[in-house]
Amino acid sequence: MAETLTNELKFRNISAYNIKNALLEINDDAYLKTLKQLAEKKLPLIKESNSFIKRNKLSTYLISKGYESNLVFDVVKTSIQ
C-alpha cells in the first residue's frame, strides 16, 4: 500500500517523518474496504458488455485514483467474474 502513496508524497515535498506518521495512521482494512466500495460504485457506470474491457476500464480507473495495481487486480477479479 505504501509505495505509490509514499512516492506521491515525496514528489509533493512532504518530509519523510510526516510520510511515516501518516502511513502508520492508515488502517489496512479500511483502505481495502474503501477500494472495494469505489469499485462497486464505478462498476455500474461502465457500459461495456465485454468483461475483459470492463475489467480493464475499472482497473485503469482505480489505479488512476492511486491504488496499488496488485490490490486493484485482486478486487477487480472478484468484482467481475
C-alpha positions as CSV (number, residue, x, y, z in Angstrom):
1,M,0.0,0.0,0.0
2,A,2.7,2.4,0.9
3,E,4.9,2.6,-2.2
4,T,2.6,4.6,-4.5
5,L,1.4,6.9,-1.8
6,T,5.0,7.4,-0.5
7,N,6.2,8.3,-3.9
8,E,3.4,10.8,-4.4
9,L,4.0,12.4,-1.1
10,K,7.8,12.7,-1.7
11,F,7.0,14.3,-5.1
12,R,5.0,16.9,-3.2
13,N,8.0,17.6,-0.9
14,I,6.4,16.1,2.2
15,S,9.0,15.2,4.8
16,A,9.9,11.5,5.4
17,Y,8.9,12.0,9.1
18,N,5.4,13.1,8.1
19,I,5.0,10.4,5.5
20,K,6.0,7.7,8.1
21,N,3.5,9.1,10.6
22,A,0.7,9.3,8.0
23,L,1.2,5.8,6.8
24,L,1.0,4.5,10.4
25,E,-2.5,6.1,10.7
26,I,-3.9,4.2,7.7
27,N,-5.8,1.1,8.6
28,D,-5.3,-1.6,6.1
29,D,-8.8,-3.0,6.5
30,A,-10.4,0.4,6.0
31,Y,-8.1,1.1,3.0
32,L,-9.2,-2.2,1.3
33,K,-12.8,-1.5,2.2
34,T,-12.7,1.9,0.6
35,L,-11.1,0.4,-2.6
36,K,-13.9,-2.2,-2.8
37,Q,-16.6,0.4,-2.3
38,L,-15.1,2.6,-5.0
39,A,-15.0,-0.4,-7.4
40,E,-18.7,-1.2,-6.6
41,K,-19.7,2.4,-7.2
42,K,-17.8,2.7,-10.5
43,L,-18.7,-0.8,-12.0
44,P,-22.4,0.0,-12.9
45,L,-21.2,3.2,-14.7
46,I,-19.1,1.2,-17.1
47,K,-21.3,0.5,-20.1
48,E,-19.4,-2.4,-21.7
49,S,-20.6,-5.9,-22.4
50,N,-17.1,-7.4,-22.9
51,S,-15.9,-8.4,-19.5
52,F,-12.2,-8.1,-20.4
53,I,-12.7,-4.5,-21.5
54,K,-14.8,-3.8,-18.4
55,R,-12.1,-5.2,-16.1
56,N,-9.5,-3.1,-17.9
57,K,-11.5,0.1,-17.6
58,L,-12.2,-0.5,-13.9
59,S,-8.6,-1.3,-13.2
60,T,-7.4,1.8,-15.0
61,Y,-9.8,3.9,-13.1
62,L,-8.8,2.5,-9.7
63,I,-5.1,2.7,-10.4
64,S,-5.5,6.4,-11.6
65,K,-7.0,7.0,-8.1
66,G,-3.7,5.9,-6.6
67,Y,-4.4,2.4,-5.5
68,E,-1.7,-0.2,-6.0
69,S,-2.1,-2.4,-9.0
70,N,-1.8,-5.7,-7.2
71,L,-4.7,-4.7,-4.8
72,V,-6.7,-3.4,-7.8
73,F,-6.4,-6.5,-9.8
74,D,-7.5,-8.7,-6.8
75,V,-10.6,-6.5,-6.2
76,V,-11.5,-6.3,-9.9
77,K,-11.1,-10.1,-10.3
78,T,-13.6,-10.7,-7.6
79,S,-15.9,-7.9,-8.8
80,I,-16.2,-9.1,-12.4
81,Q,-16.5,-12.8,-13.0
